[in-house]
Amino acid sequence: MPYIIAEPCIGTKDASCVAVCPVDCIYEGDDQYYINPDECIDCGACEPECPVEAIFADDSVPEQWKSYIEKNRKFFEG
C-alpha cells in the first residue's frame, strides 16, 4: 500500500490529487478520498498536490493517523 490519505482530507476533499494521478487510482468515498493500493504505481505525484497535507507514504504516516492505513485497506475490500 504505497500511499495513504489521512484525516486532514476529511471535510476538505480537495480533488487536486485526483487530477494529477497518472493511473486514476484515487477514489472518492463518503468522507474522504482513498488510494487503491493495487492500482497505485508509487509515483508520488499526489503527495505535493494535497493542500492539507493528508497524503503520506504508508511507512511515513504520522502516529496519530496510523489507523487510516487499515481504513484505506478496508475501503477497497468491498
mmCIF file of the N, C-alpha and C atoms, coordinates in Angstrom:
data_MODEL
# 
_entry.id   MODEL 
# 
loop_
_atom_site.group_PDB 
_atom_site.id 
_atom_site.type_symbol 
_atom_site.label_atom_id 
_atom_site.label_alt_id 
_atom_site.label_comp_id 
_atom_site.label_asym_id 
_atom_site.label_entity_id 
_atom_site.label_seq_id 
_atom_site.pdbx_PDB_ins_code 
_atom_site.Cartn_x 
_atom_site.Cartn_y 
_atom_site.Cartn_z 
_atom_site.occupancy 
_atom_site.B_iso_or_equiv 
_atom_site.pdbx_formal_charge 
_atom_site.auth_seq_id 
_atom_site.auth_comp_id 
_atom_site.auth_asym_id 
_atom_site.auth_atom_id 
_atom_site.pdbx_PDB_model_num 
ATOM 1   N N  . MET A 1 1  ? 0.848   -1.183 0.000   1.00 0.00 ? 1  MET A N  1 
ATOM 2   C CA . MET A 1 1  ? 0.000   0.000  0.000   1.00 0.00 ? 1  MET A CA 1 
ATOM 3   C C  . MET A 1 1  ? 0.893   1.245  0.000   1.00 0.00 ? 1  MET A C  1 
ATOM 4   N N  . PRO A 1 2  ? 1.213   1.752  -1.143  1.00 0.00 ? 2  PRO A N  1 
ATOM 5   C CA . PRO A 1 2  ? 2.208   2.818  -1.256  1.00 0.00 ? 2  PRO A CA 1 
ATOM 6   C C  . PRO A 1 2  ? 1.836   4.144  -0.595  1.00 0.00 ? 2  PRO A C  1 
ATOM 7   N N  . TYR A 1 3  ? 0.646   4.661  -0.833  1.00 0.00 ? 3  TYR A N  1 
ATOM 8   C CA . TYR A 1 3  ? 0.260   5.949  -0.260  1.00 0.00 ? 3  TYR A CA 1 
ATOM 9   C C  . TYR A 1 3  ? -1.082  5.843  0.437   1.00 0.00 ? 3  TYR A C  1 
ATOM 10  N N  . ILE A 1 4  ? -1.222  6.627  1.497   1.00 0.00 ? 4  ILE A N  1 
ATOM 11  C CA . ILE A 1 4  ? -2.418  6.646  2.335   1.00 0.00 ? 4  ILE A CA 1 
ATOM 12  C C  . ILE A 1 4  ? -2.909  8.084  2.435   1.00 0.00 ? 4  ILE A C  1 
ATOM 13  N N  . ILE A 1 5  ? -4.219  8.265  2.398   1.00 0.00 ? 5  ILE A N  1 
ATOM 14  C CA . ILE A 1 5  ? -4.802  9.580  2.637   1.00 0.00 ? 5  ILE A CA 1 
ATOM 15  C C  . ILE A 1 5  ? -5.374  9.552  4.046   1.00 0.00 ? 5  ILE A C  1 
ATOM 16  N N  . ALA A 1 6  ? -4.981  10.515 4.870   1.00 0.00 ? 6  ALA A N  1 
ATOM 17  C CA . ALA A 1 6  ? -5.339  10.519 6.286   1.00 0.00 ? 6  ALA A CA 1 
ATOM 18  C C  . ALA A 1 6  ? -6.354  11.607 6.639   1.00 0.00 ? 6  ALA A C  1 
ATOM 19  N N  . GLU A 1 7  ? -6.542  11.809 7.925   1.00 0.00 ? 7  GLU A N  1 
ATOM 20  C CA . GLU A 1 7  ? -7.593  12.658 8.486   1.00 0.00 ? 7  GLU A CA 1 
ATOM 21  C C  . GLU A 1 7  ? -7.722  14.063 7.897   1.00 0.00 ? 7  GLU A C  1 
ATOM 22  N N  . PRO A 1 8  ? -6.642  14.765 7.562   1.00 0.00 ? 8  PRO A N  1 
ATOM 23  C CA . PRO A 1 8  ? -6.834  16.124 7.044   1.00 0.00 ? 8  PRO A CA 1 
ATOM 24  C C  . PRO A 1 8  ? -7.732  16.201 5.806   1.00 0.00 ? 8  PRO A C  1 
ATOM 25  N N  . CYS A 1 9  ? -7.890  15.106 5.094   1.00 0.00 ? 9  CYS A N  1 
ATOM 26  C CA . CYS A 1 9  ? -8.752  15.090 3.903   1.00 0.00 ? 9  CYS A CA 1 
ATOM 27  C C  . CYS A 1 9  ? -10.226 15.204 4.283   1.00 0.00 ? 9  CYS A C  1 
ATOM 28  N N  . ILE A 1 10 ? -10.584 14.675 5.429   1.00 0.00 ? 10 ILE A N  1 
ATOM 29  C CA . ILE A 1 10 ? -11.983 14.681 5.856   1.00 0.00 ? 10 ILE A CA 1 
ATOM 30  C C  . ILE A 1 10 ? -12.466 16.116 6.006   1.00 0.00 ? 10 ILE A C  1 
ATOM 31  N N  . GLY A 1 11 ? -13.577 16.380 5.341   1.00 0.00 ? 11 GLY A N  1 
ATOM 32  C CA . GLY A 1 11 ? -14.144 17.725 5.389   1.00 0.00 ? 11 GLY A CA 1 
ATOM 33  C C  . GLY A 1 11 ? -13.581 18.654 4.327   1.00 0.00 ? 11 GLY A C  1 
ATOM 34  N N  . THR A 1 12 ? -12.463 18.271 3.730   1.00 0.00 ? 12 THR A N  1 
ATOM 35  C CA . THR A 1 12 ? -11.846 19.096 2.694   1.00 0.00 ? 12 THR A CA 1 
ATOM 36  C C  . THR A 1 12 ? -12.125 18.502 1.322   1.00 0.00 ? 12 THR A C  1 
ATOM 37  N N  . LYS A 1 13 ? -11.708 17.257 1.149   1.00 0.00 ? 13 LYS A N  1 
ATOM 38  C CA . LYS A 1 13 ? -11.911 16.520 -0.101  1.00 0.00 ? 13 LYS A CA 1 
ATOM 39  C C  . LYS A 1 13 ? -11.584 17.359 -1.330  1.00 0.00 ? 13 LYS A C  1 
ATOM 40  N N  . ASP A 1 14 ? -10.427 17.979 -1.310  1.00 0.00 ? 14 ASP A N  1 
ATOM 41  C CA . ASP A 1 14 ? -9.938  18.706 -2.472  1.00 0.00 ? 14 ASP A CA 1 
ATOM 42  C C  . ASP A 1 14 ? -9.466  17.665 -3.497  1.00 0.00 ? 14 ASP A C  1 
ATOM 43  N N  . ALA A 1 15 ? -9.856  17.815 -4.741  1.00 0.00 ? 15 ALA A N  1 
ATOM 44  C CA . ALA A 1 15 ? -9.556  16.802 -5.755  1.00 0.00 ? 15 ALA A CA 1 
ATOM 45  C C  . ALA A 1 15 ? -8.248  17.033 -6.501  1.00 0.00 ? 15 ALA A C  1 
ATOM 46  N N  . SER A 1 16 ? -7.379  17.868 -5.982  1.00 0.00 ? 16 SER A N  1 
ATOM 47  C CA . SER A 1 16 ? -6.099  18.127 -6.651  1.00 0.00 ? 16 SER A CA 1 
ATOM 48  C C  . SER A 1 16 ? -5.308  16.847 -6.866  1.00 0.00 ? 16 SER A C  1 
ATOM 49  N N  . CYS A 1 17 ? -5.363  15.949 -5.906  1.00 0.00 ? 17 CYS A N  1 
ATOM 50  C CA . CYS A 1 17 ? -4.635  14.686 -6.015  1.00 0.00 ? 17 CYS A CA 1 
ATOM 51  C C  . CYS A 1 17 ? -5.190  13.835 -7.155  1.00 0.00 ? 17 CYS A C  1 
ATOM 52  N N  . VAL A 1 18 ? -6.495  13.840 -7.304  1.00 0.00 ? 18 VAL A N  1 
ATOM 53  C CA . VAL A 1 18 ? -7.142  13.061 -8.355  1.00 0.00 ? 18 VAL A CA 1 
ATOM 54  C C  . VAL A 1 18 ? -6.703  13.555 -9.735  1.00 0.00 ? 18 VAL A C  1 
ATOM 55  N N  . ALA A 1 19 ? -6.638  14.863 -9.880  1.00 0.00 ? 19 ALA A N  1 
ATOM 56  C CA . ALA A 1 19 ? -6.299  15.470 -11.166 1.00 0.00 ? 19 ALA A CA 1 
ATOM 57  C C  . ALA A 1 19 ? -4.893  15.114 -11.654 1.00 0.00 ? 19 ALA A C  1 
ATOM 58  N N  . VAL A 1 20 ? -3.951  14.917 -10.736 1.00 0.00 ? 20 VAL A N  1 
ATOM 59  C CA . VAL A 1 20 ? -2.565  14.648 -11.139 1.00 0.00 ? 20 VAL A CA 1 
ATOM 60  C C  . VAL A 1 20 ? -2.197  13.168 -11.189 1.00 0.00 ? 20 VAL A C  1 
ATOM 61  N N  . CYS A 1 21 ? -3.062  12.311 -10.721 1.00 0.00 ? 21 CYS A N  1 
ATOM 62  C CA . CYS A 1 21 ? -2.743  10.877 -10.685 1.00 0.00 ? 21 CYS A CA 1 
ATOM 63  C C  . CYS A 1 21 ? -2.704  10.309 -12.104 1.00 0.00 ? 21 CYS A C  1 
ATOM 64  N N  . PRO A 1 22 ? -1.546  9.793  -12.537 1.00 0.00 ? 22 PRO A N  1 
ATOM 65  C CA . PRO A 1 22 ? -1.428  9.284  -13.908 1.00 0.00 ? 22 PRO A CA 1 
ATOM 66  C C  . PRO A 1 22 ? -2.154  7.969  -14.158 1.00 0.00 ? 22 PRO A C  1 
ATOM 67  N N  . VAL A 1 23 ? -2.533  7.261  -13.097 1.00 0.00 ? 23 VAL A N  1 
ATOM 68  C CA . VAL A 1 23 ? -3.202  5.973  -13.269 1.00 0.00 ? 23 VAL A CA 1 
ATOM 69  C C  . VAL A 1 23 ? -4.624  5.956  -12.704 1.00 0.00 ? 23 VAL A C  1 
ATOM 70  N N  . ASP A 1 24 ? -5.132  7.109  -12.333 1.00 0.00 ? 24 ASP A N  1 
ATOM 71  C CA . ASP A 1 24 ? -6.513  7.234  -11.828 1.00 0.00 ? 24 ASP A CA 1 
ATOM 72  C C  . ASP A 1 24 ? -6.834  6.224  -10.723 1.00 0.00 ? 24 ASP A C  1 
ATOM 73  N N  . CYS A 1 25 ? -5.976  6.183  -9.714  1.00 0.00 ? 25 CYS A N  1 
ATOM 74  C CA . CYS A 1 25 ? -6.176  5.206  -8.634  1.00 0.00 ? 25 CYS A CA 1 
ATOM 75  C C  . CYS A 1 25 ? -6.747  5.829  -7.362  1.00 0.00 ? 25 CYS A C  1 
ATOM 76  N N  . ILE A 1 26 ? -7.163  7.097  -7.423  1.00 0.00 ? 26 ILE A N  1 
ATOM 77  C CA . ILE A 1 26 ? -7.709  7.775  -6.249  1.00 0.00 ? 26 ILE A CA 1 
ATOM 78  C C  . ILE A 1 26 ? -9.214  7.867  -6.401  1.00 0.00 ? 26 ILE A C  1 
ATOM 79  N N  . TYR A 1 27 ? -9.914  7.333  -5.399  1.00 0.00 ? 27 TYR A N  1 
ATOM 80  C CA . TYR A 1 27 ? -11.367 7.220  -5.448  1.00 0.00 ? 27 TYR A CA 1 
ATOM 81  C C  . TYR A 1 27 ? -12.020 8.031  -4.337  1.00 0.00 ? 27 TYR A C  1 
ATOM 82  N N  . GLU A 1 28 ? -13.188 8.560  -4.639  1.00 0.00 ? 28 GLU A N  1 
ATOM 83  C CA . GLU A 1 28 ? -13.911 9.370  -3.658  1.00 0.00 ? 28 GLU A CA 1 
ATOM 84  C C  . GLU A 1 28 ? -14.795 8.485  -2.791  1.00 0.00 ? 28 GLU A C  1 
ATOM 85  N N  . GLY A 1 29 ? -14.639 8.640  -1.470  1.00 0.00 ? 29 GLY A N  1 
ATOM 86  C CA . GLY A 1 29 ? -15.507 7.964  -0.522  1.00 0.00 ? 29 GLY A CA 1 
ATOM 87  C C  . GLY A 1 29 ? -16.469 8.981  0.063   1.00 0.00 ? 29 GLY A C  1 
ATOM 88  N N  . ASP A 1 30 ? -17.292 8.564  0.995   1.00 0.00 ? 30 ASP A N  1 
ATOM 89  C CA . ASP A 1 30 ? -18.258 9.471  1.612   1.00 0.00 ? 30 ASP A CA 1 
ATOM 90  C C  . ASP A 1 30 ? -17.584 10.625 2.347   1.00 0.00 ? 30 ASP A C  1 
ATOM 91  N N  . ASP A 1 31 ? -16.485 10.321 3.030   1.00 0.00 ? 31 ASP A N  1 
ATOM 92  C CA . ASP A 1 31 ? -15.861 11.321 3.894   1.00 0.00 ? 31 ASP A CA 1 
ATOM 93  C C  . ASP A 1 31 ? -14.500 11.814 3.420   1.00 0.00 ? 31 ASP A C  1 
ATOM 94  N N  . GLN A 1 32 ? -13.853 11.063 2.525   1.00 0.00 ? 32 GLN A N  1 
ATOM 95  C CA . GLN A 1 32 ? -12.510 11.410 2.085   1.00 0.00 ? 32 GLN A CA 1 
ATOM 96  C C  . GLN A 1 32 ? -12.193 10.676 0.788   1.00 0.00 ? 32 GLN A C  1 
ATOM 97  N N  . TYR A 1 33 ? -11.011 10.936 0.232   1.00 0.00 ? 33 TYR A N  1 
ATOM 98  C CA . TYR A 1 33 ? -10.519 10.187 -0.928  1.00 0.00 ? 33 TYR A CA 1 
ATOM 99  C C  . TYR A 1 33 ? -9.674  9.027  -0.437  1.00 0.00 ? 33 TYR A C  1 
ATOM 100 N N  . TYR A 1 34 ? -9.562  7.999  -1.292  1.00 0.00 ? 34 TYR A N  1 
ATOM 101 C CA . TYR A 1 34 ? -8.801  6.793  -0.966  1.00 0.00 ? 34 TYR A CA 1 
ATOM 102 C C  . TYR A 1 34 ? -7.940  6.418  -2.160  1.00 0.00 ? 34 TYR A C  1 
ATOM 103 N N  . ILE A 1 35 ? -6.743  5.903  -1.889  1.00 0.00 ? 35 ILE A N  1 
ATOM 104 C CA . ILE A 1 35 ? -5.823  5.467  -2.933  1.00 0.00 ? 35 ILE A CA 1 
ATOM 105 C C  . ILE A 1 35 ? -5.848  3.943  -3.001  1.00 0.00 ? 35 ILE A C  1 
ATOM 106 N N  . ASN A 1 36 ? -6.166  3.430  -4.194  1.00 0.00 ? 36 ASN A N  1 
ATOM 107 C CA . ASN A 1 36 ? -6.227  1.982  -4.376  1.00 0.00 ? 36 ASN A CA 1 
ATOM 108 C C  . ASN A 1 36 ? -4.802  1.421  -4.411  1.00 0.00 ? 36 ASN A C  1 
ATOM 109 N N  . PRO A 1 37 ? -4.448  0.592  -3.438  1.00 0.00 ? 37 PRO A N  1 
ATOM 110 C CA . PRO A 1 37 ? -3.070  0.089  -3.350  1.00 0.00 ? 37 PRO A CA 1 
ATOM 111 C C  . PRO A 1 37 ? -2.688  -0.837 -4.494  1.00 0.00 ? 37 PRO A C  1 
ATOM 112 N N  . ASP A 1 38 ? -3.676  -1.473 -5.130  1.00 0.00 ? 38 ASP A N  1 
ATOM 113 C CA . ASP A 1 38 ? -3.389  -2.379 -6.237  1.00 0.00 ? 38 ASP A CA 1 
ATOM 114 C C  . ASP A 1 38 ? -3.170  -1.638 -7.552  1.00 0.00 ? 38 ASP A C  1 
ATOM 115 N N  . GLU A 1 39 ? -3.636  -0.398 -7.630  1.00 0.00 ? 39 GLU A N  1 
ATOM 116 C CA . GLU A 1 39 ? -3.513  0.385  -8.852  1.00 0.00 ? 39 GLU A CA 1 
ATOM 117 C C  . GLU A 1 39 ? -2.410  1.444  -8.767  1.00 0.00 ? 39 GLU A C  1 
ATOM 118 N N  . CYS A 1 40 ? -2.063  1.862  -7.559  1.00 0.00 ? 40 CYS A N  1 
ATOM 119 C CA . CYS A 1 40 ? -1.061  2.910  -7.356  1.00 0.00 ? 40 CYS A CA 1 
ATOM 120 C C  . CYS A 1 40 ? 0.304   2.438  -7.838  1.00 0.00 ? 40 CYS A C  1 
ATOM 121 N N  . ILE A 1 41 ? 0.986   3.302  -8.590  1.00 0.00 ? 41 ILE A N  1 
ATOM 122 C CA . ILE A 1 41 ? 2.321   2.955  -9.097  1.00 0.00 ? 41 ILE A CA 1 
ATOM 123 C C  . ILE A 1 41 ? 3.435   3.598  -8.268  1.00 0.00 ? 41 ILE A C  1 
ATOM 124 N N  . ASP A 1 42 ? 3.054   4.179  -7.124  1.00 0.00 ? 42 ASP A N  1 
ATOM 125 C CA . ASP A 1 42 ? 4.029   4.735  -6.180  1.00 0.00 ? 42 ASP A CA 1 
ATOM 126 C C  . ASP A 1 42 ? 4.849   5.877  -6.788  1.00 0.00 ? 42 ASP A C  1 
ATOM 127 N N  . CYS A 1 43 ? 4.211   6.689  -7.643  1.00 0.00 ? 43 CYS A N  1 
ATOM 128 C CA . CYS A 1 43 ? 4.947   7.766  -8.314  1.00 0.00 ? 43 CYS A CA 1 
ATOM 129 C C  . CYS A 1 43 ? 5.097   9.007  -7.432  1.00 0.00 ? 43 CYS A C  1 
ATOM 130 N N  . GLY A 1 44 ? 4.183   9.181  -6.457  1.00 0.00 ? 44 GLY A N  1 
ATOM 131 C CA . GLY A 1 44 ? 4.280   10.310 -5.545  1.00 0.00 ? 44 GLY A CA 1 
ATOM 132 C C  . GLY A 1 44 ? 3.730   11.618 -6.073  1.00 0.00 ? 44 GLY A C  1 
ATOM 133 N N  . ALA A 1 45 ? 3.116   11.621 -7.250  1.00 0.00 ? 45 ALA A N  1 
ATOM 134 C CA . ALA A 1 45 ? 2.596   12.868 -7.832  1.00 0.00 ? 45 ALA A CA 1 
ATOM 135 C C  . ALA A 1 45 ? 1.507   13.499 -6.969  1.00 0.00 ? 45 ALA A C  1 
ATOM 136 N N  . CYS A 1 46 ? 0.746   12.704 -6.280  1.00 0.00 ? 46 CYS A N  1 
ATOM 137 C CA . CYS A 1 46 ? -0.378  13.200 -5.479  1.00 0.00 ? 46 CYS A CA 1 
ATOM 138 C C  . CYS A 1 46 ? 0.053   13.937 -4.210  1.00 0.00 ? 46 CYS A C  1 
ATOM 139 N N  . GLU A 1 47 ? 1.106   13.458 -3.590  1.00 0.00 ? 47 GLU A N  1 
ATOM 140 C CA . GLU A 1 47 ? 1.516   13.976 -2.277  1.00 0.00 ? 47 GLU A CA 1 
ATOM 141 C C  . GLU A 1 47 ? 1.730   15.489 -2.245  1.00 0.00 ? 47 GLU A C  1 
ATOM 142 N N  . PRO A 1 48 ? 2.518   16.080 -3.147  1.00 0.00 ? 48 PRO A N  1 
ATOM 143 C CA . PRO A 1 48 ? 2.719   17.535 -3.070  1.00 0.00 ? 48 PRO A CA 1 
ATOM 144 C C  . PRO A 1 48 ? 1.505   18.361 -3.502  1.00 0.00 ? 48 PRO A C  1 
ATOM 145 N N  . GLU A 1 49 ? 0.537   17.729 -4.161  1.00 0.00 ? 49 GLU A N  1 
ATOM 146 C CA . GLU A 1 49 ? -0.643  18.457 -4.636  1.00 0.00 ? 49 GLU A CA 1 
ATOM 147 C C  . GLU A 1 49 ? -1.709  18.648 -3.564  1.00 0.00 ? 49 GLU A C  1 
ATOM 148 N N  . CYS A 1 50 ? -1.642  17.881 -2.503  1.00 0.00 ? 50 CYS A N  1 
ATOM 149 C CA . CYS A 1 50 ? -2.665  17.955 -1.450  1.00 0.00 ? 50 CYS A CA 1 
ATOM 150 C C  . CYS A 1 50 ? -2.514  19.249 -0.648  1.00 0.00 ? 50 CYS A C  1 
ATOM 151 N N  . PRO A 1 51 ? -3.548  20.117 -0.676  1.00 0.00 ? 51 PRO A N  1 
ATOM 152 C CA . PRO A 1 51 ? -3.441  21.408 0.020   1.00 0.00 ? 51 PRO A CA 1 
ATOM 153 C C  . PRO A 1 51 ? -3.479  21.300 1.544   1.00 0.00 ? 51 PRO A C  1 
ATOM 154 N N  . VAL A 1 52 ? -3.920  20.144 2.061   1.00 0.00 ? 52 VAL A N  1 
ATOM 155 C CA . VAL A 1 52 ? -3.990  19.982 3.521   1.00 0.00 ? 52 VAL A CA 1 
ATOM 156 C C  . VAL A 1 52 ? -2.979  18.953 4.033   1.00 0.00 ? 52 VAL A C  1 
ATOM 157 N N  . GLU A 1 53 ? -2.058  18.533 3.166   1.00 0.00 ? 53 GLU A N  1 
ATOM 158 C CA . GLU A 1 53 ? -1.002  17.585 3.531   1.00 0.00 ? 53 GLU A CA 1 
ATOM 159 C C  . GLU A 1 53 ? -1.554  16.322 4.189   1.00 0.00 ? 53 GLU A C  1 
ATOM 160 N N  . ALA A 1 54 ? -2.499  15.694 3.494   1.00 0.00 ? 54 ALA A N  1 
ATOM 161 C CA . ALA A 1 54 ? -3.150  14.490 4.024   1.00 0.00 ? 54 ALA A CA 1 
ATOM 162 C C  . ALA A 1 54 ? -2.596  13.198 3.441   1.00 0.00 ? 54 ALA A C  1 
ATOM 163 N N  . ILE A 1 55 ? -1.688  13.291 2.459   1.00 0.00 ? 55 ILE A N  1 
ATOM 164 C CA . ILE A 1 55 ? -1.195  12.098 1.768   1.00 0.00 ? 55 ILE A CA 1 
ATOM 165 C C  . ILE A 1 55 ? 0.217   11.764 2.248   1.00 0.00 ? 55 ILE A C  1 
ATOM 166 N N  . PHE A 1 56 ? 0.378   10.480 2.611   1.00 0.00 ? 56 PHE A N  1 
ATOM 167 C CA . PHE A 1 56 ? 1.661   10.012 3.144   1.00 0.00 ? 56 PHE A CA 1 
ATOM 168 C C  . PHE A 1 56 ? 2.028   8.674  2.537   1.00 0.00 ? 56 PHE A C  1 
ATOM 169 N N  . ALA A 1 57 ? 3.317   8.427  2.377   1.00 0.00 ? 57 ALA A N  1 
ATOM 170 C CA . ALA A 1 57 ? 3.772   7.078  2.057   1.00 0.00 ? 57 ALA A CA 1 
ATOM 171 C C  . ALA A 1 57 ? 3.369   6.195  3.224   1.00 0.00 ? 57 ALA A C  1 
ATOM 172 N N  . ASP A 1 58 ? 3.019   4.941  2.949   1.00 0.00 ? 58 ASP A N  1 
ATOM 173 C CA . ASP A 1 58 ? 2.492   4.090  4.015   1.00 0.00 ? 58 ASP A CA 1 
ATOM 174 C C  . ASP A 1 58 ? 3.456   3.899  5.179   1.00 0.00 ? 58 ASP A C  1 
ATOM 175 N N  . ASP A 1 59 ? 4.745   4.079  4.940   1.00 0.00 ? 59 ASP A N  1 
ATOM 176 C CA . ASP A 1 59 ? 5.708   3.942  6.042   1.00 0.00 ? 59 ASP A CA 1 
ATOM 177 C C  . ASP A 1 59 ? 6.045   5.289  6.696   1.00 0.00 ? 59 ASP A C  1 
ATOM 178 N N  . SER A 1 60 ? 5.326   6.344  6.294   1.00 0.00 ? 60 SER A N  1 
ATOM 179 C CA . SER A 1 60 ? 5.561   7.676  6.857   1.00 0.00 ? 60 SER A CA 1 
ATOM 180 C C  . SER A 1 60 ? 4.303   8.314  7.445   1.00 0.00 ? 60 SER A C  1 
ATOM 181 N N  . VAL A 1 61 ? 3.260   7.518  7.641   1.00 0.00 ? 61 VAL A N  1 
ATOM 182 C CA . VAL A 1 61 ? 2.018   8.045  8.206   1.00 0.00 ? 61 VAL A CA 1 
ATOM 183 C C  . VAL A 1 61 ? 2.277   8.437  9.665   1.00 0.00 ? 61 VAL A C  1 
ATOM 184 N N  . PRO A 1 62 ? 1.937   9.678  10.045  1.00 0.00 ? 62 PRO A N  1 
ATOM 185 C CA . PRO A 1 62 ? 2.131   10.092 11.438  1.00 0.00 ? 62 PRO A CA 1 
ATOM 186 C C  . PRO A 1 62 ? 1.373   9.165  12.402  1.00 0.00 ? 62 PRO A C  1 
ATOM 187 N N  . GLU A 1 63 ? 1.935   8.976  13.564  1.00 0.00 ? 63 GLU A N  1 
ATOM 188 C CA . GLU A 1 63 ? 1.396   8.040  14.548  1.00 0.00 ? 63 GLU A CA 1 
ATOM 189 C C  . GLU A 1 63 ? -0.104  8.238  14.795  1.00 0.00 ? 63 GLU A C  1 
ATOM 190 N N  . GLN A 1 64 ? -0.553  9.499  14.905  1.00 0.00 ? 64 GLN A N  1 
ATOM 191 C CA . GLN A 1 64 ? -1.959  9.755  15.234  1.00 0.00 ? 64 GLN A CA 1 
ATOM 192 C C  . GLN A 1 64 ? -2.915  9.353  14.111  1.00 0.00 ? 64 GLN A C  1 
ATOM 193 N N  . TRP A 1 65 ? -2.385  9.082  12.915  1.00 0.00 ? 65 TRP A N  1 
ATOM 194 C CA . TRP A 1 65 ? -3.240  8.711  11.776  1.00 0.00 ? 65 TRP A CA 1 
ATOM 195 C C  . TRP A 1 65 ? -2.945  7.317  11.246  1.00 0.00 ? 65 TRP A C  1 
ATOM 196 N N  . LYS A 1 66 ? -2.233  6.491  12.003  1.00 0.00 ? 66 LYS A N  1 
ATOM 197 C CA . LYS A 1 66 ? -1.903  5.131  11.565  1.00 0.00 ? 66 LYS A CA 1 
ATOM 198 C C  . LYS A 1 66 ? -3.151  4.298  11.262  1.00 0.00 ? 66 LYS A C  1 
ATOM 199 N N  . SER A 1 67 ? -4.260  4.581  11.936  1.00 0.00 ? 67 SER A N  1 
ATOM 200 C CA . SER A 1 67 ? -5.494  3.821  11.711  1.00 0.00 ? 67 SER A CA 1 
ATOM 201 C C  . SER A 1 67 ? -6.015  3.996  10.288  1.00 0.00 ? 67 SER A C  1 
ATOM 202 N N  . TYR A 1 68 ? -5.575  5.048  9.603   1.00 0.00 ? 68 TYR A N  1 
ATOM 203 C CA . TYR A 1 68 ? -6.024  5.283  8.229   1.00 0.00 ? 68 TYR A CA 1 
ATOM 204 C C  . TYR A 1 68 ? -5.416  4.282  7.247   1.00 0.00 ? 68 TYR A C  1 
ATOM 205 N N  . ILE A 1 69 ? -4.356  3.617  7.618   1.00 0.00 ? 69 ILE A N  1 
ATOM 206 C CA . ILE A 1 69 ? -3.795  2.554  6.781   1.00 0.00 ? 69 ILE A CA 1 
ATOM 207 C C  . ILE A 1 69 ? -4.827  1.439  6.661   1.00 0.00 ? 69 ILE A C  1 
ATOM 208 N N  . GLU A 1 70 ? -5.376  1.026  7.778   1.00 0.00 ? 70 GLU A N  1 
ATOM 209 C CA . GLU A 1 70 ? -6.395  -0.021 7.799   1.00 0.00 ? 70 GLU A CA 1 
ATOM 210 C C  . GLU A 1 70 ? -7.701  0.472  7.164   1.00 0.00 ? 70 GLU A C  1 
ATOM 211 N N  . LYS A 1 71 ? -8.067  1.707  7.424   1.00 0.00 ? 71 LYS A N  1 
ATOM 212 C CA . LYS A 1 71 ? -9.292  2.278  6.848   1.00 0.00 ? 71 LYS A CA 1 
ATOM 213 C C  . LYS A 1 71 ? -9.204  2.258  5.323   1.00 0.00 ? 71 LYS A C  1 
ATOM 214 N N  . ASN A 1 72 ? -8.044  2.607  4.771   1.00 0.00 ? 72 ASN A N  1 
ATOM 215 C CA . ASN A 1 72 ? -7.850  2.590  3.329   1.00 0.00 ? 72 ASN A CA 1 
ATOM 216 C C  . ASN A 1 72 ? -7.958  1.169  2.786   1.00 0.00 ? 72 ASN A C  1 
ATOM 217 N N  . ARG A 1 73 ? -7.340  0.229  3.465   1.00 0.00 ? 73 ARG A N  1 
ATOM 218 C CA . ARG A 1 73 ? -7.385  -1.165 3.022   1.00 0.00 ? 73 ARG A CA 1 
ATOM 219 C C  . ARG A 1 73 ? -8.821  -1.676 2.985   1.00 0.00 ? 73 ARG A C  1 
ATOM 220 N N  . LYS A 1 74 ? -9.589  -1.391 4.027   1.00 0.00 ? 74 LYS A N  1 
ATOM 221 C CA . LYS A 1 74 ? -10.976 -1.861 4.118   1.00 0.00 ? 74 LYS A CA 1 
ATOM 222 C C  . LYS A 1 74 ? -11.864 -1.234 3.044   1.00 0.00 ? 74 LYS A C  1 
ATOM 223 N N  . PHE A 1 75 ? -11.583 0.013  2.659   1.00 0.00 ? 75 PHE A N  1 
ATOM 224 C CA . PHE A 1 75 ? -12.377 0.677  1.628   1.00 0.00 ? 75 PHE A CA 1 
ATOM 225 C C  . PHE A 1 75 ? -12.360 -0.126 0.321   1.00 0.00 ? 75 PHE A C  1 
ATOM 226 N N  . PHE A 1 76 ? -11.231 -0.761 0.014   1.00 0.00 ? 76 PHE A N  1 
ATOM 227 C CA . PHE A 1 76 ? -11.110 -1.490 -1.233  1.00 0.00 ? 76 PHE A CA 1 
ATOM 228 C C  . PHE A 1 76 ? -11.385 -2.983 -1.123  1.00 0.00 ? 76 PHE A C  1 
ATOM 229 N N  . GLU A 1 77 ? -11.709 -3.468 0.086   1.00 0.00 ? 77 GLU A N  1 
ATOM 230 C CA . GLU A 1 77 ? -12.040 -4.884 0.263   1.00 0.00 ? 77 GLU A CA 1 
ATOM 231 C C  . GLU A 1 77 ? -13.412 -5.204 -0.311  1.00 0.00 ? 77 GLU A C  1 
ATOM 232 N N  . GLY A 1 78 ? -14.291 -4.225 -0.262  1.00 0.00 ? 78 GLY A N  1 
ATOM 233 C CA . GLY A 1 78 ? -15.642 -4.273 -0.574  1.00 0.00 ? 78 GLY A CA 1 
ATOM 234 C C  . GLY A 1 78 ? -16.384 -5.088 -1.440  1.00 0.00 ? 78 GLY A C  1 
# 
